[in-house]
C-alpha cells in the first residue's frame, strides 16, 4: 500500500466530515422552517483493498443524505389536521350564532317581554290611545328584532359564501403547486440518485395546507409523484396535472353556492361529499347550523304571528270591526317554493302552511317522475310523502303544496321547498292605527234591569269568528239572541234582528211580575172593590221607557229560535250548542238562580271601548302554550333555539378541543421524529469538527510520510 | 426516550402559556362582570333556564305593575263610592226628619231642595271619568256617559253590565270596576223581596210596614183588602158593630185568607210575607204587596222629592205621605246596602291585591335566587382561581425563559 492510499483515506474522512458538517448546518439553519425534516449523512466504508494480509480499509464514503421522516406519522398529521380544522371552522361560525343569541340586548326575549308588557297596559286601560300606540311601537320593535336576527343569519350566510370562495381558491392553488412539485420531484429523480429531500418536505407542506381545507387521500407513484384525491374519489392531482374546484349557484336557490368539481368538460356537484377541513366545516355549519337555526327562527316567527293573529281575529276594534291581522300573515305568504332552473317544464308551485305545530326546521326537495311527486326531507334525506296530484297536504310536515301556474311538468323536474326560511325577515306589523287593535270581545251579554233572579251570564269564549254569527253581517251578531227564562227551568231563545238594546229597553212586558190581582168576587159574597191598576208613580221612567220600546219594531219582529232549553241552577248551563244543535262560534255560560221572565240579550259588542276581554286573552299568550301542540309559549320556543345552538356549540367546542389535542400530538410526534434539536446538532457539529480535524491529521501524517520519503531520496 | 425538537419545545411552552392566558382572561372577565356564564354554549341547559326565568321574572314584574294599575283604579272607584254612601246617608237623615209630623210643608220643601242638590251630586259622581276621560261606571261602553236624564224626566243608563278585569298573576284576574248598573241601578226596592204600598185612594190612616220575607215566601203580587162584607162574625163587645176585617188575594184572584179581624200593628202573615198595618184603615182600603223590582237610586230620590213636594199633607193624605216616606226609607236602605255591598267587594279585592302582591313578590325573590345560583359568580371561588391561574402563568413564564437560556451553543 502506498502513501497515496493513506492520503485518500484521510481525504475521504475529511470529505464525509465536511458533508456532515454541512448537513448539520442545513439542519440548524432550518431549525425553524415549518415542515422541515432533519437530514442525516449516512456513511459506509469504501470498498476494501485486498492484500496479502487481508482486506485493507480504504476510507469512508457517503451513501445517502437521509431525510428523517415517518410516512405513517405524516399521514396522521394530515387526517388530524382536516378534522381539527373542520371543527374549528364550524365552531368559529357557530359560536357567532351562540354569541348573538346570548346577547341580552340582541336576543328575542327582551323584545317579547316589552311587547307583552305593552299588551298588558292596553288591557289595563283599553280606551287609552297612548297605550295602544305604545303597543304598535313595541310590535314594530319585535318585528325589527326578528329582522335583525335574520339579517345576522344572512350576513353569516354571506360570510360563509365568501370564506368558501377563498378556500376553494386556496385548494386550486395548492393543487397546482403540488402538481408542480410532483413534476420537479420526478425530474430530480431522473437526474440525481437519492431522495430530493427538500422537495418532498415542500410537497408534504403543501399537502398539509391542503388537508387544512378538506380531507384528502394520497397515493404515491413509482416515479415519486403523488396523486391526491378529495371528496368521494375525485382526483385533484394526478402526477403533474391538477384539476380544480369551482362554485356555482344552486339550481333552486341562487343565494346558495354549491361546490363543483371540474374535470374534462363534465362538472359534478360535490358539495355533499366534501368532508373535513375548513371547507367541510363550513358546509357542515351551513347545512346543519345556519339553515336549521334560521329556519327555526322563521318557525318561531310564523308561530308567533299565526297564534297572535288567531287571537286577535277573535276581538273587536274601536271601529266595531272584528280584529284583522295584527302581524302580516306570514304563514300564508312566506313559504318558499323554488323552481330548479334545470326544469324542462314550466310549472311553478306554491306552499301554504297548514299547521304550525307540525312544521320542522328542515327544507324539502320535491321531485317529479312518471306522474309521481316525491317529497324528500333534506334533514334526514327521508321520503316523507309520495303523491300524484296537486294540491296535496302533507299533514305530518304541516304544509300543503299547491299548483300555481304553468302548462307542463317533465320527468326530472324538481322544486325546493323552504317552509320557514324567510319568515323572520317578513315578520311585520300589519295594523296601522291604534284603533285597529282588537282589545274588546265582539260579543256582550246584556242583563235586563228588570231581572229578579241572580243569574249571571259569562262569555266563556269566542272560538270561531268565521261562524255565520259573525260573518253574515259585518259589525253585528247574526242573530242577536234574546235569552228568556220562561220559568226556573226553561229557556227560550228569540231572534232580536240584531238591534242594539239598552238594558232598560229589555223586555219588561215579560218580566213576570204577576199582575195585580183582579179580585173577582167569591161566589156568594158581595162584590169586591175594583183594584186599580198598578199605582201610577210620577217618575217611573225606566218602566215607561220599557213600555214604549215595546211599540218599537224590535219587539214585534222577534222570532222564536228555540224553546224548551232545560236549565238547572245547580249545574248552570253552557248555552251552545243548544239541544237542537245551534252553534254560534262563541259560548255563553249561565249560572245562578233565575226567576221567570229574566231576560238577557246576546249582541254584538258595539262601541265597547272599555272592554279588554280580548286584550286579556292576547296578554295570556305570553304564558299560554300555543306552540308545538300547546306545549310551549313564545319565550320557550326561543329558549329552545338558544339551548339547541348552545349545546351544539358546546359539543363543537368539546370536540374541537379534543381534536385539537390529537392534532397537536400528531404534530409533536412528527416533530419528535423529524424536527431539529439544536443541542443535538451542536453535538454533531463538535463531533464532525473533531472528525474533520482527525482526518486532517491523517492527511498531514500521510504528507509527512511522503516528505520523509522524498527527503531520504534527495539526500 | 422521546426526542424533542427545539422548535417543538418552544411551541409547547408557548401554547401552554396561551392556554393559561385564555383561562386567566375568562376568569378576569367573570370577576369583572360578576357573571358565571357568557355564552349559551358554556352551559346550554342553564342558558335556556336563564332565558325562561328572566321571562318569568319580567312577567311577574308586569303582574306587579298590573296590581298597581288595578289598585289605583279600585281606589278611584272606592273614593267615589264613599261620597255616594255619604250622600245617601244624608238623604236618609233628611227623610227621617221630613217624616216627622213636626215638619210642615214649607220646611219639607227646603228638605226637598237639599235632596235635589244631593241627587245632582250623585249623578255627577255616577258619571265620574278616569284620567282618559272614560266613564268609570259605564261598563265597557266607557265612552258613553252612563247616567242621564231623558226627555221623559226619568233616568237612563247608557252603559253595559261588564266588569273590567286585570291580570294580576299567571292564573288570576281581578275585576277592577263595577258597572253603574250594579252600583246605582240594580237595587231591589222594598225590602229586597217584596215592596208594600198603599193605594192612593185609601181613606183610612193605615200605614203599611215594609215587612220581611220568610223562607216560605211565594213570589206573587198580593192585595190586602179591607172589606167588611167578608166579616165572619160581629164583635161581641161592640154589639152590632161589624168589626174591620181584611182578606188577602193573590194575582190569580185566589183568596188566601178571608175576613180576618184587623188589629193595628198586629202581624199580617201569608205565603212567607210578614207585615203589619199601623193605624185605622177604612173599609175599602187596599194595600198591595208586590215582588221587589230594581229601582235605580236616582228614581228613588226622585220619588222621595215628589212626595216631599206634594200638596200639604192633610188628614188621610198625610197617611199617604207617611206611606211614601216609609217606602222611600226602605228603598234608601236598599240602595245603601247595595252600595255598601259593592264597597265591601272592593275592599275584598284590595285585600286580594295585597295578598297577590305579596305572593308575586315572594315568587320574584325565589326566582331571583335561583337565577342568581345559575347565573352569578361565586366571587371567593373565582378570585382564588384567579390567583392560582396567575401563579401558574408566572411559573410557566419563568420556566420558559430559564429553559430558553440553556443551549449547548452557549458552551461552544
Interface residues (C-beta under 8 A of the other chain):
Chain A: X31 X32 X38 X95 X98 X99 X101 X102 X107 X109 X112 X113 X116 X117 X120 X121 X123 X124 X125 X126 X127 X128 X440 X444 X445 X446 X447 X449 X450 X451 X452 X502 X503 X504 X511 X513 X514 X515 X516 X517 X518 X519 X520 X522 X525 X526 X528 X529 X531 X532 X535 X536 X537 X538 X539 X540 X541 X542 X544 X545 X595 X605 X607 X608 X609 X610 X611 X612 X613 X616 X619 X620 X622 X623 X635 X636 X638 X639 X640 X642 X643 X644 X645 X646 X647 X648 X649 X650 X653 X664 X668 X671 X672 X673 X674 X675 X676 X677 X678 X679 X682 X683 X685 X686
Chain B: X2 X3 X4 X5 X6 X7 X8 X11 X12 X15 X38 X39 X40 X41 X42 X43 X44 X45 X47 X48 X49 X51 X52 X54 X55 X58 X59 X62 X65 X66 X69 X70 X73 X132 X134 X138 X139 X140 X141 X142 X143 X144 X150 X152 X153 X154 X155 X156 X157 X158 X160 X161 X162 X164 X165 X166 X167 X170 X173 X181 X185 X186 X188 X197 X199 X200 X201 X219 X220 X221 X222 X223 X225 X227 X229 X230 X249 X250 X251 X252 X253 X255 X258 X284 X286 X288 X290 X291 X292 X293 X294 X295 X296 X299 X302 X303 X306 X407 X408 X409 X412
